[in-house]
Amino acid sequence: MTWLTKWSFKNKAAVGLIVVMALVFGWISYRSLPMEFMPEADNPLVTVTVIGPGQNAKSMEEYVTRPIEKAVATVKGKKEILSTSGDGYAKVDVYFQSKTNMKDATEEVSQAIDPIQYPKGVMEPFVLQLNTSMIPISNVAISFKDGLTEENIKLAEELFVPELQGLEGVSNVQLYGRPNSQISINADSNKLLQQGITFPQLMGLLQGHNVSASIGEQTIDGQSGNINVLSSVNSLDVLKKLPLSDSALLGDIGSITLERDFESISRANGQEMLLAMITKEAHANAVDVGKKVQEKLDELNAQYENAQISVIINTSEMVVTSINSMLREVLLGALFATLVILLFLRNFRATLITVISIPLSLAVTLYLLNISGVSLNIITLGGVAVAVGRLVDDSIVVIENIYRRTAKEPLSSGLVIQATKEVAMAITSSTITTVAVFLPMGLLRGSLQDFLLPFALTITYSLITSLVVALTVVPLLSSWLLKNSYMKESAPSRHFTGFLNWNLSHKWVTLTIAFVIFMSSIGAYIYMPKGAMDASDAGYVSVQLKYPNDVPVQEVQEKGRQLEQDLMSQEQSQLVVLQSGNSAEGAKWGNVMSSTMIDLIVVVKEGADAQKLIDYVRSQQNEYEGATLTANVMSVMMGSSSTTEYIDIVGDDPDAIREVAKEVSDKLSELSGIEKISNSNEDTKPVFTFNIDPTKGNAEEITSQLGVMLNPIPLGQIKVDGTETSVILEPMLKPVKKEDLEGIQLMTASGPVSMKDLAQFEVTNEPSMLYHKDGQNYLRITAEINPKRVSEIGENIKDATASIKLPEGVQLFAGGASVDQGDDFNALGMTAMVSIGLVYLIMVLTFRTLRAPLAIMFSLPLAAIGAVVGLLVSGVTPDFTAMFGALMLIGIVVTNAIVLIDRIKHNEEQMTIREAILEAASTRMRPILMTAIATICAMIPLVIGHSEQGSIVSQSLAIVVIGGLTAATVLTLVVVPVIYELLYYRKSANQRKGLIAKTEVVTEIEA
């Protein structure tokens, strides 16, 4: 790479212009780069949701779920189908292989289910495929002090939504949660009998009253025109006056009221709310749009005192926080680099030359990201934060070598070029090896690639740019700024040289100690429980309260309100959002739930401890007897980040499945660390069945009559105050006990007959939720576990269930937190293996030998020692981001070893191997310590600060990098030289023998 340095000296003006252009284009790119919360990534899952009000779980399974499963079974790329059928809803999740084109898959699923005919009353299905681009810029809760009156709803629809929709950069504003008005007719059966009114007369109540018809064209009074007939029922008063017979009006046979029907319940801090979901245009800046939305909301809150408009989730704020975090890391990184260089070189000009590589590298990186079509998001910003400490490394090595040379020789362009040449190969190969660690991330498939590739590109662009800066700008500035600088030559440390010489002479002592420490750290890691990602800094907490399906809905909602008030009183809670029930609006987003489930989202105050809130909620389980209470970190993209393990028992024989489920539950109950065990088959609901005697009545006619008597019947719609309003005939009967059902009077061919004379009455308990896995019945055992012991408990569960003898046709499938974690660890492990292979290959090509690079590779196990010790000392449980930090270490720690071995190889041209090692270690000790300390210091803010939600840069990652780099730096200066001489042991031994013999000859001659 010497040609690049020489070119820069020959074209100083051009280099200066390029530097200015880089800074300008970097600033322009920063201003124009689209700022997103997440990079665009597909979730390899298509969800089909169907709502069927009034349908039980068995009916939904038979007439909705199974036809959908059969239709999507042949879709290309399908990996697995999971379905849930419950009272009033069905949900089918179709999982695809990571390489599948999800747009095509979604279209194919839609086409496959289009021909299906559903039972009457069941809504058309909703097909959803989530993408990070679908994440709203803001989720806004709109509530009013006097509740959701018609006037307030109209205000939100006709004023608030258009105001938000009109903001620059806003693509769409969807308003959800509007209650539907309905007119309820409660007919008095006695009055119906007195007036002689029959049910068919009531059913045809609105027929012929809402008419808009054209008779045709006629000439009237000499003018040709159309004759129309209009009639409309547009108020309660008109409805009450509709005639049912010659002597009876509708108002005479019962009560008629206008009511509000909530498909689902939504509240914010205890008040009924509407939910506005705001999405931005494709290329709009998330931060700018988010600011405009917040400003408009503040304006509306000030203008309408009755309104309370609160932001539930604001992804633009997260982007702003990440940008501020990046700027903090850059400034602190630059500050620490400055202090480290000043400490070692004690020269302000040399420090200035080195630090300039940071803004230059970042400017070029932003420009390259812009032309690559990569947005500025929390992943790319995390890449910048990680790379900052590494950006000055190449410049430090170059400036240190120039500085060291000028202490012996006068400064000149030739000296600067020569000094740069001496380290050019070392810093080039070290940078390329670091890049080689991150590029294999492109081999990962699916959403993991979508998230890690932008991160890898950010680091790759910044490191390559820092290398070019170190080979061009730094030498040029050195030749200019270091003129007339007094530089004192620093003598090598005699103590360190003597210590290293002793280790070289006692290799097996050094290697044995290093091996024992390494194996101890590996053992500690193996037995160290791997946990879920730390929740203390989470911004959102998901809380769920689930009762058995036989619990009355009103009782569940009352308990939900109790939990809501409790959460609102906690110091960590800023906003508590409660949702219950199913609606068409929720089904569009794949959100369907049991009617006995309460779902709450808690927006945590800034700086509050979310884990403390989670622990408190879990401790309240005893307050909700018979219910399951869970609390977990909530991810903006993927929902609740649960720390649960589950075992699916799949088979065709329900009895065999239940037997295995009991044995599994017994095994799990004996394990420590499991906080709660639940069984999907435990949730049952009583089913009341009439077995009709076919000799006494017609089952179809009886079913029809019971349906009219026990269910609300829609009669049609009328316009009230300009709004289409449903007219519902409420059930005639509301039985509360068995005798009430048996005493129902029905009309048969022989006259009125009691129900108990026509049928045998039975009560059975059936599952209220029916689960399928690839079309087969399955039962799920779920275990809430200690989040700090995910891997350990996962292994214990695996061992416990392995001893269970399964009946023929029954299979066990394990899943949950430990399996997901294992998959991620395996993917990163495979990436690490590829990265290590690439690093070794690059070094073999650089040094043109197998042995020298092998010595360098021994710095990797040394880094593992420090990483494990760091985790043990800090008490942090290793998670996915810690593994990612270990992957990063592969590229970082070999840098120092390369710089050292490169110097040794140069020295060998004039010295013996032992002399070359001692000189290189003492000479390269300063730049190695400088680069390592600069990188470590740049990571310190990540340890003492907090990571942004969704970012892969976290405290555990920083601890792994700091611990690994610290150990690798210290041990590289000792163990790597020992390994190197051992690999060249015969040659080194012969050199030393020859040197001793030569010394003895010289001594004899002198004597």
Protein Blocks (a to p, Z undefined) as FASTA:
>chain_A
ZZmmmmmmmmmmlmmmmmmmmmmmmmmmmmmpccdfbdcdddfbdcdddddehiafklmm
mmmmmmmmmmmmmpghiabdcddddehiacddddddfklcfklmmmmmmmmmmmpccdeh
iacdddddddfklpcfbdcddddfkbpafklmmmmmmmmmmmmmmpghiabdcdehiacd
dddddddfklmmmnopafklmmmmmgokaccddfbjcdeehiacddddddddfbfklmmm
pcfbfkbcfklnoccddddddfbacdeehiacddddddddfklcfklmmmmmmmmmmmmm
mmmmmbccddfbdfklmmmmmmmmmmmmmmmmmmmmmmmmmmmnopaklmmmmmmmmmmm
mmmmmmmmmmnopacdfklmmmmmmmmmmmmmmmmmmmmmmmmmmmmpccdfklmmmmmm
mmmmmmmmmmmmmmmmmmmmmmpgcjllmmmmmmmmmmmmmmmmmmmmmmmmmmmmmmmm
mgoiacddddddfklmmmmmmmmmmmmlmmmmmmmmmmmmmmmmmmpccddddfklpcbd
cddddddfkbcfklmmmmmmmmmmmmmmpmklmbdcddedjdfklmmnopacdfkbccdd
ddddehiafklmmmmmmmmmmmmghiacddddddfklopaddbdddddddfblklmmmmm
mmmmmmmmmpghiabdcdfklmccddddddddfklocfklmmmmmmmmmpccdfbdcdee
hiacddddddfbdcfbfklmmmpccddfkopcdfklmpccddddddfbdcdeehiacddd
dddddfklmmmmmmmmmmmmmmpccdehiacddedjklmmmmmmmmmmmmmmmmmmmmmm
mmmmmnopaklmmmmmmmmmmmmmmmmmmmmmnopacdfklmmmmmmmmmmmmmmmmmmm
mmmmmmmmmmcfklmmmmmmmmmmmmmmmmmmmmmmmmmmmmmmccdehiabdfklmmmm
mmmmmmmmmmmmmmmmmmmmmmmmmmmmmmmmmmmmmmmmmmmmmZZ
